[in-house]
Amino acid sequence: MAMVSMRQLLDEAAAGGYGVGAFNVNNMEQIQAIMEAARETSSPVIIQASRGARSYTNDRFLYHLMEAAVELYPEIPVALHQDHGNSPATCISAIEQGFTSVMMDGSLLDDGKTPADFAYNIQVTREVVEHAHAVGVTVEGELGTLGGIEDGVGSGEIHLTDPDQAVEFVEQTGIDALAVAIGTSHGAYKFSRKPDGKVLAMNLIQEIHEKLPTTHLVMHGSSSVPKELIDIINEYGGEIRPTWGVPVEEIKLGIRHGVRKINVDTDSRLAITGAIRKAMAEDPGEFDPRSYLKPARAAMQKVIAQRMTEFGQAGHAGDYKARSLADMRDFYAGATAP
């Protein structure tokens, strides 16, 4: 199976009433952890790379690692997604490098920090949609801004998505998926207490879904930041402050109301860091990188498999045959049914 269109994964998830985790990667071990978790749970999956990850890994290394993943796990439908593209040029370069899905984050200017106005967001997102759909590639857009800053992306300010504006945005751009701002943040420090309706506006998801029932919704900043992962880091010399992430039960509520893609990065980072700290502390004389990368990979696999099960994607890898990007190009051109 080749890498597949994210649109197909999300369409199938909508038909099956489940969500699909989108997990960020920077290196081989993270890709291996995700693919092993996908095999363990028989899950379709979205693997995504930020601009920072593409710079760190190099596009060609990243693409060929993904090619190896597809070759070694032929039963797993997997999409390769550009996370938080800051400009049409970034998204087009990802398409040229073989990504099957891109996010044009026009909620910010191309510095990745300054909030943009609505007209700018429509303009740049529409430009990416026209280019991407012509070659069968999926496009995610964002309306509103998340809190926090991760990989240099983010204004640090939260601007919640306006449901009526969301309708106009989807109509004007033709995007496949909409990232909504409901109070979540990038990074580990999302909430200072367990979030409730005052800080996490899950009601917005329901309202937007009612207005846009055929648009796939995306939750960014959706790591749950488990206390047990933080405790391992701190036990072995770390200094992570008390913090709360997005509770899994709130993500499940979102899935019941149109959320199909759930972005998770921090949980993976916490799992990896805790395992590395533990391995080094328990055997300080060891210097073989495999001695800590193996448990790090296993720890990430464990948390990813858990999320796949919680999001409902487990067991759905074999439900459908992957469509080629050429098929999706024809679909966008109106030649074939989805």
VOGU-3710 file (C-alpha; in Angstrom, 3 decimals, decimal comma):
1> mamvsmrqll> 0,000/0,000/0,000  1,348/3,436/-0,903  0,895/6,488/1,282  -2,735/7,513/1,042  -4,789/10,670/0,971  -5,694/12,032/4,393  -9,109/12,909/2,967  -9,814/9,220/2,436  -8,763/8,374/6,006  -11,037/11,097/7,386
11> deaaaggygv> -13,974/10,162/5,132  -13,710/6,573/6,345  -13,447/7,752/9,952  -16,599/9,834/9,527  -18,447/6,845/8,093  -17,246/4,704/11,005  -17,774/7,298/13,721  -14,199/7,367/14,998  -11,200/9,710/15,105  -7,708/9,294/13,680
21> gafnvnnmeq> -4,650/10,314/15,648  -2,096/12,495/13,862  1,292/11,969/15,475  4,326/14,181/14,964  7,721/12,764/14,047  11,316/13,941/13,852  13,305/10,744/13,451  13,323/7,032/12,619  12,482/5,796/16,104  9,308/7,878/16,258
31> iqaimeaare> 8,122/6,591/12,893  8,858/3,032/14,010  6,947/3,562/17,258  3,887/4,872/15,427  3,880/2,118/12,816  4,344/-0,615/15,433  1,436/0,855/17,417  -0,654/0,946/14,237  0,117/-2,710/13,544  -0,518/-3,678/17,168
41> tsspviiqas> -3,968/-2,050/17,064  -4,709/-2,484/13,331  -5,170/1,259/12,926  -5,014/3,688/10,012  -2,772/6,593/10,953  -1,618/10,090/10,065  2,079/10,852/10,493  2,857/14,541/10,439  5,924/16,735/10,309  6,249/20,389/11,225
51> rgarsytndr> 8,557/22,788/9,425  10,963/22,286/12,297  10,865/18,520/11,831  11,449/18,831/8,098  14,471/21,032/8,771  15,819/18,708/11,470  15,356/15,468/9,543  15,762/16,740/5,955  12,870/16,144/3,571  14,533/13,315/1,682
61> flyhlmeaav> 15,442/11,387/4,830  11,888/11,889/6,080  10,266/10,830/2,833  12,374/7,688/2,487  11,749/6,735/6,105  8,053/6,968/5,251  8,588/4,890/2,128  10,224/2,236/4,322  7,274/2,391/6,722  4,817/1,804/3,887
71> elypeipval> 6,918/-1,061/2,545  7,268/-2,754/5,939  3,656/-2,200/7,055  1,666/-2,697/3,829  -1,557/-3,388/5,715  -1,612/0,055/7,375  -3,208/3,037/5,570  -0,930/5,979/6,363  -1,010/9,613/5,295  2,010/11,941/5,458
81> hqdhgnspat> 0,903/15,403/6,531  2,602/18,804/6,665  1,721/20,277/10,061  1,292/24,065/10,327  2,472/25,176/6,921  3,184/28,887/7,309  2,821/29,844/3,642  1,694/28,492/0,286  5,378/27,997/-0,595  5,885/25,701/2,411
91> cisaieqgft> 2,814/23,649/1,528  3,718/23,399/-2,156  7,235/22,267/-1,259  5,744/19,533/0,939  3,545/18,373/-1,945  6,568/18,289/-4,226  8,413/16,179/-1,642  5,648/13,556/-1,599  3,398/14,611/1,291  -0,183/13,437/0,734
101> svmmdgslld> -1,730/16,152/2,900  -0,840/19,690/3,957  -2,050/22,203/6,491  -2,107/25,832/5,448  -2,196/27,723/8,726  -3,347/31,090/7,474  -4,587/32,041/10,932  -1,058/33,408/11,352  1,116/35,414/8,983  4,071/33,627/7,411
111> dgktpadfay> 6,251/34,410/10,436  4,191/31,758/12,236  3,568/34,161/15,130  1,435/37,161/14,131  -2,347/36,618/13,962  -3,656/37,210/10,432  -6,948/38,690/9,343  -9,787/36,682/7,845  -9,256/37,864/4,272  -5,571/36,869/4,328
121> niqvtrevve> -6,449/33,440/5,726  -8,975/32,822/2,942  -6,558/34,032/0,262  -3,565/31,858/1,184  -5,641/28,805/2,087  -7,559/28,965/-1,182  -4,272/29,201/-3,088  -3,039/26,010/-1,443  -6,345/24,202/-2,037  -6,223/24,966/-5,757
131> hahavgvtve> -2,671/23,657/-6,044  -3,160/20,614/-3,793  -6,492/19,355/-5,110  -5,143/19,491/-8,656  -2,770/16,649/-7,652  -5,094/14,814/-5,235  -3,585/16,144/-2,002  -5,705/16,929/1,070  -5,781/20,395/2,678  -6,419/21,333/6,292
141> gelgtlggie> -7,030/24,962/7,246  -7,274/26,729/10,585  -9,633/29,418/11,835  -8,896/31,077/15,151  -5,588/30,631/16,980  -4,345/28,222/19,631  -2,416/29,179/22,720  1,161/28,148/23,349  4,153/27,985/21,032  5,656/24,762/19,697
151> dgvgsgeihl> 8,474/24,387/17,167  8,410/28,175/16,871  4,763/28,152/15,746  2,087/30,103/17,571  1,152/33,604/18,646  0,812/32,568/22,274  -2,736/33,963/22,154  -6,058/32,117/22,017  -8,726/33,368/19,615  -11,686/30,993/19,546
161> tdpdqavefv> -13,230/29,950/16,238  -16,451/31,742/15,309  -18,978/29,159/14,000  -20,604/31,489/11,459  -17,224/32,616/10,169  -16,239/28,931/9,906  -19,047/28,344/7,415  -17,871/31,214/5,221  -14,253/30,069/5,510  -15,024/26,527/4,343
171> eqtgidalav> -17,221/27,783/1,506  -14,612/30,277/0,315  -11,598/27,956/0,530  -12,861/24,446/-0,259  -10,721/22,848/2,461  -11,143/19,196/3,432  -10,579/19,636/7,163  -10,888/22,552/9,579  -8,722/22,997/12,666  -10,830/24,735/15,287
181> aigtshgayk> -9,609/26,852/18,186  -11,509/25,846/21,316  -9,045/26,833/24,045  -6,332/24,198/23,618  -2,649/25,088/23,415  0,518/23,642/21,951  3,127/22,238/24,318  2,922/20,606/27,740  1,549/23,560/29,703  -2,006/23,678/28,382
191> fsrkpdgkvl> -4,080/24,201/31,530  -3,320/25,071/35,153  -6,143/22,798/36,339  -8,293/20,049/34,902  -10,117/21,872/32,081  -13,846/22,476/32,160  -16,243/24,420/29,943  -14,798/27,735/31,113  -11,417/27,080/29,496  -12,169/24,322/26,967
201> amnliqeihe> -15,056/25,309/24,692  -16,210/21,876/23,520  -19,623/23,400/22,830  -18,056/25,222/19,867  -17,235/21,901/18,213  -20,848/20,791/18,431  -22,078/24,130/17,072  -19,583/24,134/14,178  -20,374/20,511/13,336  -24,087/21,317/13,167
211> klptthlvmh> -23,347/24,100/10,680  -20,713/22,102/8,721  -21,771/18,444/9,006  -19,640/17,281/6,051  -16,432/19,114/7,012  -13,910/17,099/9,018  -12,944/18,902/12,210  -9,450/18,835/13,717  -8,367/19,235/17,335  -4,849/20,632/17,712
221> gsssvpkeli> -2,900/20,668/20,965  -4,718/17,539/22,088  -2,131/15,668/24,108  -3,547/14,517/27,433  -0,237/15,091/29,293  -0,574/12,077/31,623  0,683/12,643/35,146  2,421/9,259/35,157  4,659/10,333/32,249  5,551/13,583/33,985
231> diineyggei> 6,264/11,691/37,202  8,816/9,444/35,445  10,643/12,462/34,013  10,738/14,213/37,377  11,748/11,062/39,267  14,878/10,865/37,137  16,000/14,469/37,329  13,458/16,352/35,239  11,683/19,534/36,252  8,258/19,488/34,586
241> rptwgvpvee> 5,815/21,710/36,460  2,309/20,475/37,347  0,077/20,762/34,295  -3,066/19,369/32,695  -3,720/18,365/29,105  -6,915/17,642/27,180  -8,816/14,808/28,910  -9,483/11,812/26,681  -13,193/11,968/27,551  -13,348/15,475/26,047
251> iklgirhgvr> -11,651/14,235/22,865  -14,205/11,413/22,669  -16,969/14,013/23,004  -15,388/15,896/20,094  -15,272/12,725/18,009  -19,001/12,264/18,562  -19,465/15,755/17,082  -17,383/15,652/13,923  -13,760/15,656/15,086  -11,894/13,250/12,819
261> kinvdtdsrl> -8,226/14,249/13,242  -6,620/14,600/16,664  -3,094/16,040/16,876  -0,792/14,487/19,478  2,874/15,393/19,982  3,586/16,305/23,601  2,511/12,895/24,948  5,054/11,230/22,653  7,793/13,623/23,752  7,035/13,006/27,420
271> aitgairkam> 7,086/9,217/26,951  10,407/9,325/25,100  12,078/11,716/27,533  10,989/9,762/30,603  12,272/6,483/29,164  15,620/8,013/28,199  16,111/9,636/31,615  15,229/6,364/33,349  17,584/4,259/31,205  20,484/6,637/31,711
281> aedpgefdpr> 19,927/6,918/35,456  19,656/3,161/35,947  22,821/2,393/33,986  25,066/5,471/33,992  27,990/3,497/32,609  26,143/2,629/29,377  27,004/4,633/26,269  25,341/2,701/23,441  22,521/4,942/22,098  20,407/1,839/21,518
291> sylkparaam> 20,298/1,254/25,268  18,058/4,294/25,713  16,498/4,639/22,245  14,922/1,170/22,444  12,985/1,861/25,661  12,177/5,359/24,356  10,671/3,862/21,208  8,728/1,312/23,249  7,376/3,992/25,592  6,144/6,076/22,669
301> qkviaqrmte> 4,585/3,000/21,042  2,678/2,280/24,252  1,142/5,743/24,520  0,328/5,880/20,792  -1,383/2,472/20,870  -3,417/3,663/23,843  -4,514/6,799/21,982  -5,402/4,789/18,864  -7,662/2,597/20,966  -9,222/5,571/22,771
311> fgqaghagdy> -9,866/7,492/19,535  -11,678/4,475/18,070  -9,413/3,942/15,044  -8,170/0,574/16,312  -9,382/-2,322/14,173  -10,110/-0,195/11,091  -6,882/-0,561/9,105  -8,328/-3,228/6,848  -11,727/-1,658/6,238  -11,006/-0,205/2,815
321> karsladmrd> -8,694/-0,162/-0,164  -6,475/2,886/-0,520  -7,248/5,275/-3,337  -4,367/6,730/-5,311  -3,715/10,460/-5,447  -4,706/10,281/-9,113  -8,104/8,945/-8,014  -8,385/11,743/-5,495  -7,421/14,302/-8,153  -10,342/13,037/-10,243
331> fyagatap> -12,595/13,157/-7,191  -11,735/16,811/-6,595  -12,298/17,516/-10,281  -15,779/16,032/-9,907  -15,077/12,964/-12,049  -15,609/10,320/-9,358  -17,639/9,866/-6,215  -15,813/9,913/-2,851
//
